[in-house]
């Protein structure tokens, strides 16, 4: 059976789309919501990034720590923000490759904004068995699609709580 190459989930947040977009499109803010991201460095701190801008993300999972180099591939204010992870490494992101893509869409709806987070596995050249073996080592026994399903749900729940100023349901 072929592996799932994309995982997505959504939540309605009682805030306007532009307010949410402005913070999500500033990758230095992601550590507020993500269970793995610990921060980002960019030459444009404090503002949404534009298509073509590059940033480095820092991440952790248990004792493992790694950094990524990402490039913004979509920046439509109030509507869509997306980036591709194009390098990864334990310290400096040095290993090049098509790794993953992350996308956030924002759609006004009754009760606020429907925020959708999507992870896409860009490792298309990997045989499914090799990807599965790597995934299980990297995640402690899960495929990345299943692992990201949980992370996305946690990120969106934390984002909702943050924007609506409610207690964090994942804490």
C-alpha positions in Angstrom: 0.0 0.0 0.0 1.5 3.4 -0.9 2.2 5.8 1.9 0.1 8.9 2.6 2.0 11.8 1.1 -0.2 14.6 2.6 -1.9 15.3 5.9 -4.2 18.1 6.6 -6.5 19.4 9.4 -8.5 22.5 10.0 -9.9 24.5 12.9 -12.2 27.6 13.1 -10.5 30.4 15.1 -12.5 33.4 16.4 -10.1 36.0 14.8 -9.9 37.6 11.4 -7.9 36.0 8.7 -5.4 38.8 8.3 -4.5 38.8 12.0 -3.8 35.1 11.9 -1.9 35.3 8.6 0.3 38.1 9.8 1.6 35.9 12.6 1.8 32.6 10.8 3.6 34.1 7.9 6.3 35.3 10.4 8.1 32.0 11.1 9.6 33.3 14.3 6.2 33.0 15.8 5.7 29.3 15.1 7.3 28.1 18.3 4.3 29.5 20.1 2.1 26.8 18.6 4.1 23.9 17.2 5.1 20.9 19.5 8.4 20.5 17.6 9.4 24.0 16.4 11.7 25.9 18.8 12.1 29.0 16.7 13.2 30.5 13.4 15.8 33.0 12.2 15.1 35.3 9.3 16.3 38.6 8.1 12.8 40.0 8.5 11.8 39.5 12.1 8.4 40.9 13.0 6.8 40.9 9.6 5.2 38.3 7.3 7.7 36.9 4.8 7.2 37.1 1.0 7.7 34.6 -1.8 11.4 33.8 -2.2 12.5 34.7 1.2 14.5 32.1 3.1 14.5 31.3 6.8 16.0 28.7 9.1 13.9 26.8 11.5 15.0 25.0 14.7 13.3 21.9 15.9 13.4 19.3 18.6 11.8 15.9 19.2 12.8 14.3 22.5 16.6 14.6 22.6 16.9 15.0 18.9 17.5 18.6 17.6 17.8 19.7 14.0 17.6 22.8 11.8 16.0 23.3 8.5 16.4 25.8 5.7 13.1 26.8 4.2 11.9 29.0 1.3 8.6 30.7 1.1 6.7 29.5 -2.0 3.3 31.3 -1.4 2.4 34.5 0.5 -1.1 35.7 -0.2 -1.9 38.0 2.7 -5.0 36.9 4.6 -5.4 33.8 2.4 -2.4 31.5 2.1 1.2 31.0 3.3 3.4 28.1 2.3 7.1 27.1 2.5 9.2 24.2 1.3 11.9 22.6 3.5 14.9 22.3 1.3 17.8 21.6 3.6 18.2 19.8 7.0 20.9 19.1 9.4 21.7 18.5 13.1 23.4 21.9 13.5 23.5 23.8 10.3 21.1 22.7 7.6 23.5 21.2 5.0 21.7 18.2 3.5 19.8 19.3 0.4 16.7 17.7 -0.9 13.0 17.9 -1.4 12.0 17.2 2.2 8.5 18.6 3.0 6.1 21.4 2.2 4.0 23.2 4.8 0.9 25.2 3.8 -1.5 27.3 5.9 -4.8 28.6 4.4 -7.2 31.1 5.9 -10.8 31.4 4.9 -13.3 33.7 6.6 -16.3 31.6 7.9 -19.1 31.9 10.4 -17.4 32.2 13.8 -14.1 33.5 12.5 -11.5 32.0 10.2 -11.1 28.4 9.0 -7.4 27.7 9.3 -6.1 24.7 7.5 -2.6 23.3 8.0 -1.2 20.9 5.4 2.0 18.9 5.4 3.2 17.3 2.2 5.9 14.7 2.0 8.2 15.7 -0.9 10.4 12.6 -0.7 8.8 11.3 -3.8 11.9 9.4 -5.0 12.1 7.3 -1.9 10.7 3.7 -2.1 7.8 3.3 0.4 9.7 0.7 2.4 12.7 3.0 2.8 10.6 6.0 3.8 8.7 3.8 6.3 11.9 2.5 7.9 13.4 6.0 8.2 10.1 7.4 9.5 9.9 4.9 12.3 13.4 5.5 13.4 12.9 9.3 13.3 9.6 9.4 15.1 9.9 6.5 17.5 7.8 4.1 15.7 5.3 6.0 13.5 5.1 6.9 9.8 5.5 10.6 9.2 1.9 10.9 8.0 0.6 9.6 11.3 3.1 11.6 13.3 2.3 14.8 11.4 -1.5 14.2 11.9 -0.9 14.4 15.6 1.4 17.4 15.4 -1.0 19.3 13.1 -3.9 18.7 15.5 -1.8 19.9 18.5 -0.5 23.0 16.5 -4.1 24.0 15.5 -5.5 23.5 19.0 -2.7 25.6 20.5 -3.1 28.3 17.8 -6.9 28.4 18.5 -6.3 28.8 22.2 -3.6 31.4 21.7 -5.7 33.6 19.3 -8.8 33.2 21.4 -6.9 33.6 24.6 -8.1 30.3 26.1 -6.1 27.9 28.2 -4.0 25.6 26.0 -5.9 22.3 25.6 -2.6 20.4 24.9 -0.9 21.5 28.1 
